[in-house]
Amino acid sequence: ALFSLVTDVTEGLAGIAILHRCLSHFHPLPSDWFKFSLRGKWLFDVALGCLMFPFVNQLSQFNLTLLPLMPSTPVTLSSVEQSILARDPVAMALYAIVVSICAPVWEEIVFRGFLLPSLTRYMPVWSAILVSSVAFALAHFNVQRMLPLIFLGMVMGVVFARSRNLLPSMLLHSLWNGFVFLDLMR
């Protein structure tokens, strides 16, 4: 779990540094797109986004009926699931930090903070939200979760586009990941 946390933080920081270094002289983003602010009327959008969570669960079930796990495929448990089954409180706390804080921060910076606004230079905002949502889903490498991840990416994209503030989409992403993590612990 500690290795996972250190790896996630290191990869996230390295990725952001590389993106910044490679793209800073191009100035691809308008100055008002990449901000974090507690101001604004975004709490309502986050609350509405949270109301979408049951629909995301329904999409997950629908996606599994379209693309069920193959019976011959051995089901392997991830390190997160192994720690949960072992009820290791330290490992579970570290994984909770990874999935509820680190992943939402890095993924929102990349997909909503960089990719979505960059795409708006070449297409309408709604198209940029859809394309960045598909990229977000593909980055998770899980065909059985493709539809719910695209939808979730679209919800976070709309929240980000409405607020032009990364904090609301990060909060919504964190709440979703925390919800999924707690569901795994049952």
C-alpha positions as CSV (number, residue, x, y, z in Angstrom):
1,A,0.0,0.0,0.0
2,L,2.8,2.4,0.9
3,F,4.6,1.5,-2.4
4,S,1.3,2.2,-4.3
5,L,1.0,5.6,-2.6
6,V,4.6,6.6,-3.2
7,T,4.4,5.3,-6.8
8,D,1.1,7.2,-7.5
9,V,2.5,10.5,-6.0
10,T,5.8,10.2,-7.9
11,E,4.1,9.3,-11.2
12,G,1.6,12.1,-10.8
13,L,4.2,14.8,-10.0
14,A,6.5,13.6,-12.8
15,G,3.6,13.6,-15.3
16,I,2.5,17.1,-14.4
17,A,6.1,18.3,-14.5
18,I,6.6,16.8,-18.0
19,L,3.4,18.2,-19.3
20,H,4.2,21.6,-17.9
21,R,7.8,21.5,-19.2
22,C,6.8,20.3,-22.7
23,L,3.9,22.6,-23.2
24,S,4.6,25.8,-21.2
25,H,6.1,27.7,-24.1
26,F,3.1,26.9,-26.3
27,H,0.6,28.4,-23.8
28,P,-2.1,26.0,-24.9
29,L,-4.7,27.0,-22.3
30,P,-6.5,30.3,-21.6
31,S,-5.4,31.8,-18.3
32,D,-8.8,31.4,-16.7
33,W,-9.2,27.6,-17.2
34,F,-6.7,26.2,-14.8
35,K,-7.7,27.4,-11.4
36,F,-8.6,26.2,-7.9
37,S,-11.0,28.3,-6.0
38,L,-13.4,28.0,-3.1
39,R,-15.4,30.9,-4.6
40,G,-18.2,30.5,-7.0
41,K,-21.5,28.6,-7.1
42,W,-20.1,25.2,-7.8
43,L,-21.3,23.4,-4.7
44,F,-24.7,22.9,-6.3
45,D,-23.1,21.3,-9.4
46,V,-21.1,18.9,-7.1
47,A,-24.3,18.0,-5.3
48,L,-26.1,17.4,-8.6
49,G,-23.1,15.3,-9.7
50,C,-23.4,13.2,-6.6
51,L,-27.1,12.6,-7.4
52,M,-25.8,10.9,-10.6
53,F,-23.9,8.2,-8.7
54,P,-26.9,5.8,-8.6
55,F,-27.2,6.2,-12.4
56,V,-23.5,5.4,-12.8
57,N,-24.0,2.2,-10.8
58,Q,-26.9,1.3,-13.1
59,L,-24.6,2.0,-16.1
60,S,-22.0,-0.3,-14.5
61,Q,-24.6,-3.1,-14.3
62,F,-25.7,-2.5,-17.9
63,N,-22.1,-2.5,-19.1
64,L,-21.5,-5.8,-17.4
65,T,-24.5,-7.3,-19.2
66,L,-23.1,-6.1,-22.5
67,L,-19.6,-7.3,-21.8
68,P,-19.7,-9.9,-19.0
69,L,-16.5,-11.3,-17.5
70,M,-15.6,-14.4,-19.3
71,P,-16.1,-17.5,-17.1
72,S,-12.7,-18.9,-18.2
73,T,-11.0,-15.7,-17.2
74,P,-9.3,-16.2,-13.8
75,V,-10.5,-13.5,-11.4
76,T,-7.4,-11.9,-9.7
77,L,-7.7,-9.6,-6.8
78,S,-6.0,-6.2,-6.9
79,S,-3.7,-5.2,-4.1
80,V,-6.4,-2.9,-2.9
81,E,-9.0,-5.8,-2.7
82,Q,-6.4,-8.0,-1.0
83,S,-5.8,-5.4,1.7
84,I,-9.5,-5.0,2.2
85,L,-10.0,-8.7,2.5
86,A,-7.1,-8.9,5.0
87,R,-8.7,-6.0,6.9
88,D,-5.3,-4.3,7.2
89,P,-6.2,-0.9,8.6
90,V,-2.9,0.8,7.6
91,A,-3.0,-0.5,4.1
92,M,-6.6,0.4,3.8
93,A,-5.9,3.9,5.0
94,L,-3.1,4.3,2.5
95,Y,-5.2,3.0,-0.4
96,A,-8.0,5.3,0.7
97,I,-5.6,8.2,0.2
98,V,-4.5,6.9,-3.2
99,V,-8.0,6.4,-4.6
100,S,-9.8,9.3,-2.9
101,I,-7.1,12.0,-3.0
102,C,-4.2,11.2,-5.3
103,A,-6.1,9.7,-8.3
104,P,-8.7,12.4,-8.4
105,V,-6.1,15.2,-8.3
106,W,-3.9,13.7,-11.0
107,E,-6.7,12.6,-13.3
108,E,-8.6,15.9,-13.0
109,I,-5.5,17.9,-13.8
110,V,-4.8,15.8,-16.9
111,F,-8.3,15.2,-18.2
112,R,-10.3,18.3,-17.1
113,G,-7.4,20.8,-16.4
114,F,-5.4,20.1,-19.5
115,L,-7.1,17.9,-22.1
116,L,-10.6,19.3,-22.1
117,P,-9.6,23.0,-22.4
118,S,-7.0,22.1,-25.0
119,L,-9.6,20.4,-27.1
120,T,-11.9,23.4,-26.9
121,R,-9.4,25.2,-29.2
122,Y,-10.4,22.7,-32.0
123,M,-14.0,21.8,-31.2
124,P,-17.0,23.0,-29.3
125,V,-17.0,22.6,-25.5
126,W,-19.6,19.7,-25.6
127,S,-17.4,17.8,-28.0
128,A,-14.3,18.4,-25.9
129,I,-16.2,17.1,-22.9
130,L,-17.2,13.9,-24.7
131,V,-13.7,13.3,-26.2
132,S,-12.0,13.9,-22.9
133,S,-14.5,11.7,-21.2
134,V,-13.8,8.8,-23.6
135,A,-10.0,9.4,-23.1
136,F,-10.6,9.3,-19.3
137,A,-12.5,6.0,-19.6
138,L,-9.9,4.5,-21.9
139,A,-7.1,5.4,-19.5
140,H,-8.7,3.1,-16.9
141,F,-8.1,0.1,-19.1
142,N,-11.3,-1.6,-18.1
143,V,-13.8,-2.5,-20.8
144,Q,-16.4,-3.6,-18.2
145,R,-16.5,-0.1,-16.7
146,M,-16.3,1.9,-20.0
147,L,-19.9,3.3,-20.1
148,P,-20.0,4.4,-16.5
149,L,-16.6,6.0,-16.7
150,I,-17.5,7.9,-19.9
151,F,-20.7,9.2,-18.2
152,L,-18.8,10.1,-15.0
153,G,-16.2,11.9,-17.1
154,M,-18.9,13.8,-18.8
155,V,-20.5,14.8,-15.5
156,M,-17.1,16.0,-14.2
157,G,-16.4,17.7,-17.5
158,V,-19.7,19.6,-17.3
159,V,-19.0,20.6,-13.7
160,F,-15.5,21.8,-14.7
161,A,-16.7,23.7,-17.8
162,R,-19.5,25.4,-15.8
163,S,-17.2,26.5,-13.0
164,R,-13.8,26.8,-14.9
165,N,-12.4,25.6,-11.6
166,L,-10.7,22.2,-11.0
167,L,-11.7,22.0,-7.4
168,P,-15.3,21.0,-8.0
169,S,-14.5,18.2,-10.4
170,M,-11.7,17.0,-8.1
171,L,-14.2,16.9,-5.2
172,L,-16.8,15.1,-7.2
173,H,-14.2,12.6,-8.5
174,S,-12.9,12.1,-4.9
175,L,-16.4,11.5,-3.6
176,W,-17.1,8.9,-6.4
177,N,-13.8,7.1,-5.7
178,G,-14.5,7.2,-2.0
179,F,-18.0,5.8,-2.6
180,V,-16.6,2.9,-4.7
181,F,-13.8,2.2,-2.1
182,L,-16.3,2.1,0.8
183,D,-18.5,-0.2,-1.3
184,L,-15.6,-2.6,-1.8
185,M,-15.1,-2.7,2.0
186,R,-18.6,-4.2,2.5
